Amino acid sequence: MKSFCALLLTLLPLTAFAYPIEVEKHLAGTDISYTTYDTAGDMGSIDLRNDGPQAAECKVVFRNGPEAPRTRKVRVEPGKTASVLQRFNRDILKLRLTVTCTSA
């Protein structure tokens, strides 16, 4: 039992790269839902799901501290999900996302 606990404690730093994610959304009447993921220490992602009857054009801005904001654009068809992923040069301490969607 002691060896199992020691093994678990040694693996803890390898899996402890979680960071807070803040999302500011401007959906303009679209039916977009989202799920965020802390994929890696220097990478974040968001899944956008369109539950509405029309396609949506979405723009996602990723901000990580002093690095320049990174913008990704995606079109989400009705009933579909789109993944947006961004890797940074530094480890993420706090990820801020701005999601802006309009009907296409």
Secondary structure, 3 states (H helix, E strand, C coil): CHHHHHHHHHHHHHHCCCCCEEEEEECCCCCEEEEEEEEECCEEEEEEEECCCCCEEEEEEEECCCCCCEEEEEEECCCCEEEEEEECCCCCCCEEEEEEEEEC
